[in-house]
Amino acid sequence: MAQGNKTLMPTHEIAGKIMNELEAFHGSKPSIDTPQILIVRGMSKKKIDPEELSITINGIMKGIGARVIDMFSEEAANVIGIMDENIRATVEIPGETDVYGIYRLKESFESMNCHTEYALGLIGQLAVFLILWKDKSGMGPLFVELVVSNAEA
C-alpha cells in the first residue's frame, strides 16, 4: 500500500474490522472473494435491539472512516451498478442490472418478519454495503451481510 494514501484499506481489512466490531467474524464465510469484490455473511453474537440497528450501522461506518451515501441518490445508483458489475464478473446472473433491487431488499426481509437496516458508504475508491437483520420475535441471531467492492468502473 502506498504511503501517500493512508485512507485506502484492502477489502479484507475493512471486512475484518466490521465483522469483528459486530462479533460476527467467527464462522463468517465469504460468498464471493475476488480482487474487485468481497461478500461476507455471518451471524453476530451481539445483542442489539431492533431500534439500534441503524445507529449501529452508522457507528460502524463512521468507525471505518466511510462517508455514508443517501441510498436514493444518483451516486448510490452508480455505486450499486458498479458493485453489480463486479458480482456479474464472478457469478452468472440472468437479467439486467437492477439498482432498485436493493430498495426492495428491506421490504422483502420485513415481509419475512425481520427487522432490517442497511447503509452504503465510501472509503476512497471502495464501497461498503452493510445489511443487518433479525427476526421480529427477538429470537435467533443478528444476521450480517457485508459487501466491500471497488467503487470505480
HUTA-V725568 format. One record per residue. N is the residue number from 1. RES is the residue in three letters. PHI is phi in whole degrees, 0 to 359 (999 if undefined). Layout:
BEGIN
N&RES&PHI  N&RES&PHI
END
This chain:
BEGIN
1&MET&999  2&ALA&294  3&GLN&292  4&GLY&291  5&ASN&241  6&LYS&280  7&THR&276  8&LEU&274  9&MET&251  10&PRO&299  11&THR&304  12&HIS&294  13&GLU&293  14&ILE&298  15&ALA&299  16&GLY&299  17&LYS&298  18&ILE&293  19&MET&296  20&ASN&294  21&GLU&302  22&LEU&272  23&GLU&53  24&ALA&236  25&PHE&290  26&HIS&297  27&GLY&87  28&SER&287  29&LYS&224  30&PRO&284  31&SER&265  32&ILE&220  33&ASP&217  34&THR&230  35&PRO&298  36&GLN&269  37&ILE&206  38&LEU&231  39&ILE&240  40&VAL&233  41&ARG&239  42&GLY&197  43&MET&236  44&SER&276  45&LYS&271  46&LYS&288  47&LYS&262  48&ILE&242  49&ASP&294  50&PRO&307  51&GLU&292  52&GLU&262  53&LEU&300  54&SER&295  55&ILE&297  56&THR&298  57&ILE&298  58&ASN&298  59&GLY&296  60&ILE&294  61&MET&300  62&LYS&297  63&GLY&298  64&ILE&265  65&GLY&81  66&ALA&274  67&ARG&269  68&VAL&286  69&ILE&254  70&ASP&298  71&MET&299  72&PHE&258  73&SER&268  74&GLU&296  75&GLU&300  76&ALA&297  77&ALA&300  78&ASN&294  79&VAL&295  80&ILE&298  81&GLY&300  82&ILE&292  83&MET&301  84&ASP&299  85&GLU&299  86&ASN&296  87&ILE&291  88&ARG&296  89&ALA&289  90&THR&251  91&VAL&235  92&GLU&284  93&ILE&235  94&PRO&289  95&GLY&88  96&GLU&276  97&THR&298  98&ASP&235  99&VAL&294  100&TYR&275  101&GLY&301  102&ILE&295  103&TYR&294  104&ARG&280  105&LEU&303  106&LYS&298  107&GLU&301  108&SER&297  109&PHE&296  110&GLU&293  111&SER&290  112&MET&265  113&ASN&66  114&CYS&239  115&HIS&282  116&THR&220  117&GLU&220  118&TYR&208  119&ALA&208  120&LEU&239  121&GLY&225  122&LEU&238  123&ILE&232  124&GLY&59  125&GLN&263  126&LEU&248  127&ALA&256  128&VAL&234  129&PHE&241  130&LEU&240  131&ILE&237  132&LEU&237  133&TRP&211  134&LYS&208  135&ASP&296  136&LYS&294  137&SER&290  138&GLY&88  139&MET&276  140&GLY&82  141&PRO&277  142&LEU&266  143&PHE&269  144&VAL&234  145&GLU&230  146&LEU&227  147&VAL&238  148&VAL&238  149&SER&224  150&ASN&299  151&ALA&260  152&GLU&258  153&ALA&287
END
